[in-house]
Amino acid sequence: MAKITIVGAGGYVFPLTLLRDILAFEALQESTLCLYDPDPERVAITAGGARRLVDAHHLGAKIEVPSSRREALDGADFVICTFQVGGI
């Protein structure tokens, strides 16, 4: 299956919306979803929401939270970069 990496996944609302949209496609429901953000505390919150989403819908997707950008990008089939300008 595909490895989809989201760089900037600490934003919570947009990354989770993006994950929901990705997982709506049956062909991607078994993918590895790799969430990376320079802020490990924020990406951990997003990863928790992603895992709850996968569990609630009984999907086979795997959620990964690497500690480095290099690891996040290694082997990725698709990379999505997200960021927020100006803060919350």
ChimeraX commands (.cxc) that place a marker at each C-alpha (Angstrom):
marker #1 position 0.00,0.00,0.00 radius 0.5
marker #1 position 0.93,3.63,-0.31 radius 0.5
marker #1 position 2.95,5.59,2.21 radius 0.5
marker #1 position 1.50,9.09,2.50 radius 0.5
marker #1 position 3.55,11.59,4.49 radius 0.5
marker #1 position 2.10,14.81,5.84 radius 0.5
marker #1 position 4.77,17.33,6.80 radius 0.5
marker #1 position 3.35,19.96,9.17 radius 0.5
marker #1 position 0.88,17.54,10.73 radius 0.5
marker #1 position 0.90,19.36,14.07 radius 0.5
marker #1 position -1.87,21.70,12.96 radius 0.5
marker #1 position -4.61,19.25,14.05 radius 0.5
marker #1 position -7.75,20.57,12.31 radius 0.5
marker #1 position -6.50,20.71,8.72 radius 0.5
marker #1 position -4.35,17.56,8.90 radius 0.5
marker #1 position -7.25,15.56,10.39 radius 0.5
marker #1 position -9.62,16.87,7.72 radius 0.5
marker #1 position -7.06,15.92,5.10 radius 0.5
marker #1 position -6.69,12.43,6.61 radius 0.5
marker #1 position -10.46,11.99,6.65 radius 0.5
marker #1 position -10.62,12.91,2.98 radius 0.5
marker #1 position -7.74,10.56,2.10 radius 0.5
marker #1 position -9.32,7.67,3.98 radius 0.5
marker #1 position -12.64,8.22,2.22 radius 0.5
marker #1 position -11.07,6.54,-0.81 radius 0.5
marker #1 position -11.29,2.77,-0.49 radius 0.5
marker #1 position -7.99,2.34,-2.36 radius 0.5
marker #1 position -6.17,4.32,0.37 radius 0.5
marker #1 position -7.79,2.83,3.46 radius 0.5
marker #1 position -4.90,0.40,4.01 radius 0.5
marker #1 position -2.18,3.04,3.54 radius 0.5
marker #1 position 0.58,4.02,5.92 radius 0.5
marker #1 position -0.08,7.59,7.02 radius 0.5
marker #1 position 3.11,9.18,8.22 radius 0.5
marker #1 position 2.65,12.35,10.28 radius 0.5
marker #1 position 5.62,14.64,10.82 radius 0.5
marker #1 position 5.96,18.00,12.52 radius 0.5
marker #1 position 8.94,19.70,14.18 radius 0.5
marker #1 position 6.81,19.99,17.34 radius 0.5
marker #1 position 6.49,16.44,18.72 radius 0.5
marker #1 position 3.80,17.38,21.25 radius 0.5
marker #1 position 1.49,18.83,18.61 radius 0.5
marker #1 position 1.93,15.97,16.16 radius 0.5
marker #1 position 1.20,13.49,18.97 radius 0.5
marker #1 position -2.22,15.12,19.42 radius 0.5
marker #1 position -2.92,14.86,15.69 radius 0.5
marker #1 position -1.75,11.23,15.64 radius 0.5
marker #1 position -4.15,10.42,18.48 radius 0.5
marker #1 position -7.04,11.88,16.50 radius 0.5
marker #1 position -5.93,9.99,13.39 radius 0.5
marker #1 position -5.80,6.70,15.30 radius 0.5
marker #1 position -9.28,7.30,16.71 radius 0.5
marker #1 position -10.54,8.00,13.17 radius 0.5
marker #1 position -8.98,4.77,11.83 radius 0.5
marker #1 position -10.31,2.72,14.78 radius 0.5
marker #1 position -13.82,4.19,14.65 radius 0.5
marker #1 position -14.21,3.21,10.99 radius 0.5
marker #1 position -12.38,-0.14,11.29 radius 0.5
marker #1 position -9.82,0.81,8.64 radius 0.5
marker #1 position -6.50,-0.90,8.06 radius 0.5
marker #1 position -4.48,2.30,7.80 radius 0.5
marker #1 position -1.30,2.49,9.85 radius 0.5
marker #1 position -0.35,5.74,11.60 radius 0.5
marker #1 position 3.36,6.50,11.99 radius 0.5
marker #1 position 4.99,9.43,13.79 radius 0.5
marker #1 position 8.69,9.52,12.94 radius 0.5
marker #1 position 11.13,11.63,14.90 radius 0.5
marker #1 position 12.92,13.05,11.87 radius 0.5
marker #1 position 11.92,14.58,8.56 radius 0.5
marker #1 position 14.36,12.26,6.78 radius 0.5
marker #1 position 12.58,9.21,8.23 radius 0.5
marker #1 position 9.18,10.67,7.33 radius 0.5
marker #1 position 10.19,11.18,3.70 radius 0.5
marker #1 position 12.02,7.87,3.29 radius 0.5
marker #1 position 9.98,5.63,1.01 radius 0.5
marker #1 position 7.03,8.02,0.78 radius 0.5
marker #1 position 4.85,7.59,-2.30 radius 0.5
marker #1 position 3.15,10.93,-1.69 radius 0.5
marker #1 position 4.19,13.96,0.38 radius 0.5
marker #1 position 1.81,16.72,1.43 radius 0.5
marker #1 position 3.23,19.85,3.07 radius 0.5
marker #1 position 0.95,21.95,5.25 radius 0.5
marker #1 position 1.61,25.08,7.26 radius 0.5
marker #1 position -0.25,27.92,8.92 radius 0.5
marker #1 position 0.79,31.52,8.48 radius 0.5
marker #1 position 0.47,33.84,11.47 radius 0.5
marker #1 position -0.24,31.33,14.22 radius 0.5
marker #1 position -3.52,30.35,15.81 radius 0.5
marker link #1:1,2 radius 0.2
marker link #1:2,3 radius 0.2
marker link #1:3,4 radius 0.2
marker link #1:4,5 radius 0.2
marker link #1:5,6 radius 0.2
marker link #1:6,7 radius 0.2
marker link #1:7,8 radius 0.2
marker link #1:8,9 radius 0.2
marker link #1:9,10 radius 0.2
marker link #1:10,11 radius 0.2
marker link #1:11,12 radius 0.2
marker link #1:12,13 radius 0.2
marker link #1:13,14 radius 0.2
marker link #1:14,15 radius 0.2
marker link #1:15,16 radius 0.2
marker link #1:16,17 radius 0.2
marker link #1:17,18 radius 0.2
marker link #1:18,19 radius 0.2
marker link #1:19,20 radius 0.2
marker link #1:20,21 radius 0.2
marker link #1:21,22 radius 0.2
marker link #1:22,23 radius 0.2
marker link #1:23,24 radius 0.2
marker link #1:24,25 radius 0.2
marker link #1:25,26 radius 0.2
marker link #1:26,27 radius 0.2
marker link #1:27,28 radius 0.2
marker link #1:28,29 radius 0.2
marker link #1:29,30 radius 0.2
marker link #1:30,31 radius 0.2
marker link #1:31,32 radius 0.2
marker link #1:32,33 radius 0.2
marker link #1:33,34 radius 0.2
marker link #1:34,35 radius 0.2
marker link #1:35,36 radius 0.2
marker link #1:36,37 radius 0.2
marker link #1:37,38 radius 0.2
marker link #1:38,39 radius 0.2
marker link #1:39,40 radius 0.2
marker link #1:40,41 radius 0.2
marker link #1:41,42 radius 0.2
marker link #1:42,43 radius 0.2
marker link #1:43,44 radius 0.2
marker link #1:44,45 radius 0.2
marker link #1:45,46 radius 0.2
marker link #1:46,47 radius 0.2
marker link #1:47,48 radius 0.2
marker link #1:48,49 radius 0.2
marker link #1:49,50 radius 0.2
marker link #1:50,51 radius 0.2
marker link #1:51,52 radius 0.2
marker link #1:52,53 radius 0.2
marker link #1:53,54 radius 0.2
marker link #1:54,55 radius 0.2
marker link #1:55,56 radius 0.2
marker link #1:56,57 radius 0.2
marker link #1:57,58 radius 0.2
marker link #1:58,59 radius 0.2
marker link #1:59,60 radius 0.2
marker link #1:60,61 radius 0.2
marker link #1:61,62 radius 0.2
marker link #1:62,63 radius 0.2
marker link #1:63,64 radius 0.2
marker link #1:64,65 radius 0.2
marker link #1:65,66 radius 0.2
marker link #1:66,67 radius 0.2
marker link #1:67,68 radius 0.2
marker link #1:68,69 radius 0.2
marker link #1:69,70 radius 0.2
marker link #1:70,71 radius 0.2
marker link #1:71,72 radius 0.2
marker link #1:72,73 radius 0.2
marker link #1:73,74 radius 0.2
marker link #1:74,75 radius 0.2
marker link #1:75,76 radius 0.2
marker link #1:76,77 radius 0.2
marker link #1:77,78 radius 0.2
marker link #1:78,79 radius 0.2
marker link #1:79,80 radius 0.2
marker link #1:80,81 radius 0.2
marker link #1:81,82 radius 0.2
marker link #1:82,83 radius 0.2
marker link #1:83,84 radius 0.2
marker link #1:84,85 radius 0.2
marker link #1:85,86 radius 0.2
marker link #1:86,87 radius 0.2
marker link #1:87,88 radius 0.2
view
